[in-house]
Amino acid sequence: MKVRLGYPDRIVEVDDRTVRVFRGRLVSAPLSEVVSYYLRGDGLLPPAVREIARDIVGVLLRTGELKGEYQGITEQVHGLSR
């Protein structure tokens, strides 16, 4: 899976299990941490990633890419959105 998101001030790429954000400098975070931050609001993420965690999870849910090892997390997200 490879997903790219475009913003006026940054470039975002989700590649398998890693989220990379270029906003003046390149930072990355494990996808599992991004999803955990989205669900619980805690976790150690770079600010550039934290700001767009909701967008990343939303896109992955809409495209069906958030599955496999994230199946339990996907169910939690769907439970929150009801």
GROMACS elastic network, one bead per residue, 0.5 to 0.9 nm:
[ bonds ]
;  ai    aj funct       b0    kb
    1    14     6  0.77349   500
    1    15     6  0.59431   500
    1    16     6  0.53386   500
    1    17     6  0.88723   500
    1    65     6  0.70113   500
    2    13     6  0.71001   500
    2    14     6  0.55843   500
    2    16     6  0.64816   500
    3    12     6  0.82317   500
    3    13     6  0.56962   500
    3    14     6  0.50397   500
    3    15     6  0.65774   500
    3    16     6  0.89227   500
    3    59     6  0.85714   500
    3    60     6  0.81824   500
    4    11     6  0.76237   500
    4    12     6  0.56213   500
    4    14     6  0.63206   500
    4    15     6  0.85861   500
    5    10     6  0.88325   500
    5    11     6  0.64928   500
    5    12     6  0.50343   500
    5    13     6  0.63539   500
    5    14     6  0.84214   500
    5    55     6  0.88387   500
    5    56     6  0.81850   500
    5    59     6  0.88802   500
    6     9     6  0.84598   500
    6    10     6  0.68709   500
    6    11     6  0.54697   500
    6    12     6  0.64026   500
    6    13     6  0.88479   500
    7    10     6  0.52618   500
    7    11     6  0.62296   500
    7    12     6  0.78732   500
    8    11     6  0.81995   500
    9    22     6  0.88157   500
    9    23     6  0.64829   500
    9    24     6  0.87066   500
   10    21     6  0.67781   500
   10    22     6  0.55254   500
   10    24     6  0.77957   500
   10    48     6  0.86352   500
   11    20     6  0.81569   500
   11    21     6  0.57021   500
   11    22     6  0.51813   500
   11    23     6  0.67722   500
   12    19     6  0.72734   500
   12    20     6  0.57783   500
   12    22     6  0.65624   500
   12    23     6  0.88228   500
   12    49     6  0.87331   500
   12    56     6  0.88644   500
   13    18     6  0.82124   500
   13    19     6  0.58508   500
   13    20     6  0.52081   500
   13    21     6  0.65340   500
   13    22     6  0.87744   500
   14    17     6  0.72835   500
   14    18     6  0.57740   500
   14    20     6  0.63306   500
   14    21     6  0.88182   500
   14    31     6  0.77764   500
   14    56     6  0.80962   500
   15    18     6  0.54391   500
   15    19     6  0.65020   500
   15    20     6  0.80155   500
   15    31     6  0.88529   500
   16    19     6  0.83476   500
   16    31     6  0.80454   500
   17    29     6  0.86695   500
   17    30     6  0.58179   500
   17    31     6  0.50495   500
   17    32     6  0.72624   500
   18    28     6  0.67397   500
   18    29     6  0.57959   500
   18    31     6  0.50673   500
   18    32     6  0.83340   500
   19    27     6  0.83688   500
   19    28     6  0.54016   500
   19    29     6  0.52808   500
   19    30     6  0.60779   500
   19    31     6  0.57644   500
   19    34     6  0.79633   500
   19    49     6  0.77950   500
   19    56     6  0.86888   500
   20    26     6  0.68852   500
   20    27     6  0.57759   500
   20    29     6  0.66753   500
   20    30     6  0.88560   500
   20    49     6  0.78926   500
   21    25     6  0.79941   500
   21    26     6  0.57070   500
   21    27     6  0.53835   500
   21    28     6  0.61554   500
   21    29     6  0.87787   500
   21    48     6  0.68225   500
   21    49     6  0.65405   500
   22    25     6  0.53345   500
   22    27     6  0.64183   500
   22    28     6  0.86832   500
   22    48     6  0.83204   500
   23    26     6  0.65629   500
   23    27     6  0.81805   500
   23    48     6  0.72091   500
   27    46     6  0.69947   500
   27    48     6  0.76944   500
   27    49     6  0.77906   500
   28    45     6  0.84422   500
   28    46     6  0.76572   500
   28    49     6  0.75328   500
   29    32     6  0.83987   500
   29    33     6  0.68641   500
   29    34     6  0.70733   500
   29    44     6  0.88544   500
   29    45     6  0.65758   500
   29    46     6  0.76166   500
   29    49     6  0.74563   500
   30    33     6  0.53844   500
   30    34     6  0.66266   500
   30    35     6  0.89397   500
   30    45     6  0.89863   500
   31    34     6  0.50263   500
   31    35     6  0.62461   500
   31    36     6  0.85140   500
   32    35     6  0.51950   500
   32    36     6  0.60645   500
   32    37     6  0.85534   500
   32    70     6  0.78161   500
   33    37     6  0.59901   500
   33    38     6  0.85013   500
   33    42     6  0.89654   500
   33    43     6  0.66162   500
   33    44     6  0.76933   500
   33    45     6  0.74386   500
   34    37     6  0.50916   500
   34    38     6  0.62301   500
   34    39     6  0.87411   500
   34    43     6  0.80566   500
   34    45     6  0.73747   500
   34    49     6  0.76698   500
   34    50     6  0.73661   500
   34    53     6  0.57954   500
   34    54     6  0.86121   500
   34    56     6  0.81393   500
   34    57     6  0.78903   500
   35    38     6  0.50033   500
   35    39     6  0.62500   500
   35    40     6  0.85955   500
   35    53     6  0.72030   500
   35    54     6  0.84199   500
   35    56     6  0.84688   500
   35    57     6  0.64597   500
   35    70     6  0.87914   500
   35    73     6  0.76402   500
   36    39     6  0.51349   500
   36    40     6  0.59002   500
   36    41     6  0.73398   500
   36    42     6  0.72569   500
   36    43     6  0.71530   500
   36    73     6  0.82069   500
   37    40     6  0.53293   500
   37    42     6  0.50122   500
   37    43     6  0.55169   500
   37    44     6  0.82577   500
   37    45     6  0.80495   500
   37    50     6  0.76432   500
   37    53     6  0.73073   500
   37    54     6  0.89533   500
   38    41     6  0.56895   500
   38    42     6  0.80392   500
   38    50     6  0.85200   500
   38    53     6  0.59931   500
   38    54     6  0.60334   500
   38    57     6  0.74791   500
   38    77     6  0.88176   500
   39    42     6  0.83299   500
   39    73     6  0.83654   500
   39    76     6  0.78905   500
   39    77     6  0.69805   500
   39    80     6  0.84594   500
   40    43     6  0.82719   500
   42    45     6  0.87539   500
   44    50     6  0.87781   500
   45    48     6  0.81346   500
   45    49     6  0.62851   500
   45    50     6  0.57961   500
   46    49     6  0.54247   500
   46    50     6  0.61671   500
   46    51     6  0.87784   500
   47    51     6  0.60852   500
   47    52     6  0.89071   500
   48    51     6  0.55844   500
   48    52     6  0.71608   500
   49    52     6  0.55824   500
   49    53     6  0.61466   500
   50    53     6  0.52689   500
   50    54     6  0.83379   500
   51    54     6  0.77787   500
   51    55     6  0.87304   500
   52    55     6  0.52344   500
   52    56     6  0.63432   500
   52    57     6  0.88367   500
   53    56     6  0.51620   500
   53    57     6  0.62704   500
   53    58     6  0.85027   500
   54    57     6  0.53583   500
   54    58     6  0.60297   500
   54    59     6  0.86384   500
   55    58     6  0.50685   500
   55    59     6  0.61406   500
   55    60     6  0.85915   500
   56    59     6  0.53505   500
   56    60     6  0.62393   500
   56    61     6  0.86307   500
   57    60     6  0.51588   500
   57    61     6  0.60770   500
   57    62     6  0.86094   500
   57    66     6  0.77975   500
   57    77     6  0.89269   500
   58    61     6  0.52030   500
   58    62     6  0.62019   500
   58    63     6  0.86535   500
   59    62     6  0.51429   500
   59    63     6  0.61209   500
   59    64     6  0.84260   500
   59    65     6  0.84047   500
   59    66     6  0.89861   500
   60    63     6  0.52276   500
   60    64     6  0.59172   500
   60    66     6  0.52742   500
   60    67     6  0.89210   500
   61    64     6  0.50973   500
   61    65     6  0.63631   500
   61    66     6  0.56442   500
   61    67     6  0.85448   500
   61    74     6  0.75880   500
   61    77     6  0.88540   500
   62    65     6  0.78456   500
   62    66     6  0.87299   500
   63    66     6  0.79401   500
   64    67     6  0.69223   500
   65    68     6  0.87260   500
   66    69     6  0.84357   500
   66    70     6  0.60426   500
   66    71     6  0.72307   500
   66    73     6  0.85168   500
   66    74     6  0.66679   500
   67    72     6  0.84754   500
   67    73     6  0.84790   500
   67    74     6  0.68923   500
   68    71     6  0.53888   500
   68    72     6  0.87684   500
   69    72     6  0.75440   500
   69    73     6  0.83888   500
   70    73     6  0.50516   500
   70    74     6  0.60007   500
   70    75     6  0.86891   500
   71    75     6  0.63697   500
   71    76     6  0.87683   500
   72    75     6  0.51760   500
   72    76     6  0.64088   500
   72    77     6  0.87978   500
   73    76     6  0.50002   500
   73    77     6  0.62222   500
   73    78     6  0.86510   500
   74    77     6  0.51052   500
   74    78     6  0.62260   500
   74    79     6  0.85473   500
   75    78     6  0.51279   500
   75    79     6  0.61017   500
   75    80     6  0.86737   500
   76    80     6  0.62625   500
   76    81     6  0.87426   500
   77    80     6  0.50894   500
   77    81     6  0.62796   500
   77    82     6  0.89440   500
   78    81     6  0.51296   500
   78    82     6  0.65164   500
   79    82     6  0.56287   500
